[in-house]
């Protein structure tokens, strides 16, 4: 049995991991819910952000700067996915697979090796500035506060973008491509922009993950798309009928709930090595429940 302190640490850990993956899930929301684009390149752009963070921090670059550079790297890769699909007429699923496969080697090239430790380096969570301004008794709260600030900023930026002309066009492409064409707008260019933003979010999440855990490992992106999709489906399914809850907020809540389910499963005795199995079972259960709900709605209608 977990004591009060152990339970508190567990809850804190759930929120920390949930917020990190929520950044990526916001990107997956763009591709899955808005564009209806099965973008598997996320499995490559998540570790890309981690590789960029690790190599730059080792080189002495300010950890805050790595957040912006990781986002730009992910956005560039997302743009390439869009170009392959739009300009070369490669199917959406295959475009993501091509980029994801290529990124495995590219990430190794960037990092120089499959594992890069940055424990001894400054990060956005541990640095000399925080050591001076944060009292020792509350230092354990620093990561959750920083992550909360990041997720709020990214959510507000995405909400703001979706209300712009470009954001409305992005929504329109997912709902009705013919409408976008009739407005004399290039639907292909809109898709490329959407994929760039989505993969920028994924790479940013990878950058944050690497700084939080103190290392980059080439396999950190394995199954990232599944986690992102699970977060989106859980969040949007649970809060679908609550009109006052924005989709972006629902996605963040879905990410935290997903991580809570995984933590509960592990606390009940499942080994950490079973994480992928837990992820697969949870995702399958979510899909089945989601499908059943849709079927019942259609039947009742």
N, C-alpha and C positions, 0 to 999 in steps of 0.2 A: 504493500500500500504506500502511496505517495503521501508525504507529510504536507503541511501547508506551504512550506518553502518550496518543496519539490513541485507541487501543483502550480504554484505561482511561476516558477521557472519554466514549466511546461507550457503554460498559457502564453508567457512572454515569447517563448521560442516559436510557438504556432503563429503568433502575430508577426514576428520578425520574418519568418520564412514566407508567410502568406503575403506580406506587403512586397517582398522582393519579387515573387512570382506574379503578383498582381500587376506590376509594371509591364511584364511580358504579356499577361492576359489581356491588358488593354489593347496591345498591338494585335493579338489574336482576334479580339472582338472586331477590329476593323476588317480583317480579312475574312473571317468566318461569318459574322453576322451582317456586316454592311456590304462587302464586296462579293460574298458567297464564293470565295476563292480558297481552295484547300492548299494553303501555303506551308509546305514542309521545310522550307528553307530556314524556318525558325530554329530547328534543331542545330543549324550551323551558325546562325547569327547570335544566338545566346552565348555559346563559347567564344565567338569572335569578340564580343564585348569584353569577356574575361581575359582573353589573350592580349587585347589592346591595353587593358588596365594593368595587367601584370608587367608587361614589357616596359610601359611608360613609367610606372611607379618605381621599378627597379632602376630605370635611367634617371630618376630624380624629379620627374614631372609632378606638379601639384596634383593630388588626388582628385580635386574638384574639376580640374581641366580634363582629366581622363573621362569624366562623365559625358562631357560634350563631344569629345573625340570619338568615344565608343558609339554614341548615338549617330554621329555622322557616318562612321564606318558601316553601321548596320543599315542606315538609310541608303548608302551607296549600293550595298549588296541587294537590298530590296528593289532598288531601281533596276538592277541587272536582271533580277527575276522577272520584273514587269516587262522589260525590253525583250527578253527571250520569248515571253508569252505573246506580247502584242505585236512586235515587229517581225518575229520569225515564225509566228503562228504555231508555236509549240503548246501543247495542252497545259492547262494550269497546273495540274498535279505533277506532270513531268518536269515543268520548269522549276518547281520547288525542289524536286529530287535531284536535278542536275546541279543546282546551286548548293544544296545541302552536302552532296558528295564532294564537290570541289572544295568547299570550305573546310573539310576535315584536313586536307593537305595544307591549305592556306593558313589555317589556324596554327598548325604545327610550325610552319615557316615563320609566322609572326612571333610566336612564343620561343622558338628555337628548340624546344623539347616538349614532351607530353605533360610535364608537371613543373610549375614554377612557383616557388614559395615566396610570399611577401610578408611573412609574419613580422619580420624585423623592420619593415618599412612603415612610413606613415600612411594612413588611409583616411577616408572621410569619417571613420568611426573612432580611430585612435591617432591622435597627433598632438603636437606640443601645445597648440592653442587650446584644445579641449582639456588637456592636463592642467592648464593654468586657470581656466574659468569654471570648471566643473568640480564640485566637492567630491572627495573620494567615496563617501557613503552612497551617492546617487549615480556613480559612473556607470553602473550596470543598466541604467535606464537610457543612456545616451543612444545606443543603437536603435531602439524602438522609436525614440523621438525623431531621430534623423530620418529613419525610414518613413515615418508618418508624414513628415514634412515633404519628402520627395514624392510620395504617392499622391498627396493632396495637390502639389504643384502640377504633376503630370496629368492628373485627372482634370483639373481646371483648364489646363492648356488644351487638352483634347476636347473638352466640352466647348471651349471657346472656338476652336477650329471648326468643329462640326456645325457651328452656327454661322460660319462665314459662307460666302458664295461658293468657294472651293469645296467646303464641307458638305453643302447641300448637293453639289454635283456628285460628290463621292457617294452619298446616299442614293442618289438617283440612278447611278450606274448599277448599283446592286439591285435596285428594284425594277428599273425599266431602262435598258440601254437605248432603246429606240427613242425614248423621250429626250435623252441627252443628245443624240444625233440630230433630232429635229430642232434642237436649240442651237445648232451649228457649233457644238462643242466636241472636242476630240475625246471620245470615251476611253481610248487607249491611254492617252496622257493622264487622264484622271485615275485610271487603274494603277499606273506606274507611281503616281504620287501617293496613293493609298498604301501600296506595298512598301514604298520607301519609308513612310511614317511608321507602319506596323513593325517593320524589321529594325527601325531605329529604336523603338520601344524595347524590342527583344534584346538587342545588343546592350542597351542601357541596363536592363535587368541583369545580364551576364556580368557587366562591369561591377554593379553593386554587389552581386553574389560573391565575386572573387575578392572584393575588398572586405566584405563581411567575414568570409571564412579564412582569409589569409593565404589563399593559394589559387592557382589556375590549374585545372586538370582537363585534358582534352575531351574527356567523356561527360563533362558536366551538362552538355546539351542533349544527351540521349534521353528521349522521351519528353523533351520540353514541350513539344506541340501537344502531346496528350494532356499534360498538366494544364496548359493554357486552355485547351478546348474544354476540359473538365470544369475549370473555373468559370468559363463563360456560360456553359450549359447549366451548371448548378445555380449560379447567380441569376441568370435571366429566367430560369424556370421557377425559382422560388419567389422572385419579386415581380414576375410578369403581370400579375393582377393588381399590383400596387402602383398606381399611376404616378404617385408623387416621388417614387424612387427612380432616379435616372439609371439608364443602362450601365453607365460607367461605374456608378456606385455599386450596382448589383454585381458587376464583374469582380470588383475588389472584395466584396463580401463573399462571393463564391470562391475566390482564391484562399481566403482565410478559412472558410468552412472545409474546403478540400484538404488543406494542410492539417486541420483539426482531426479529420477522419483518419488520415494517415498516422498521426501521432497517437491517437487512441488505439488503433490497431497494433502499433508497435508496443505501446504500454501494456497491452494485454498478452504480451509474450512473443509476438512475431519478431523475427530477427530483422536487423537493418538490411541484411542481404535480400530480404523478401520485399523490399520497397517497390521494385518494378512490378512484382506480382500483385501487390496491394493496389498499385496505380491502375493496372489493367482491369482488375476486378471492379474497382470503384467506377472506372470509366464505363465499363460494360453495363453496370447497374444503372448508372445515370442515363445512358442512351436508351436502355429498355424502358425505364420509367418515363422518360421524355416522349418516347414513341407511343407508349400506352396512353399518356395524357392527350396527345394529339389525336389518336384514334377514337378516344371517348368523345372528344369535342366534335369530331366529324360525325360520329354516330348520333349524338344528341341533336346535332344540327339537322 
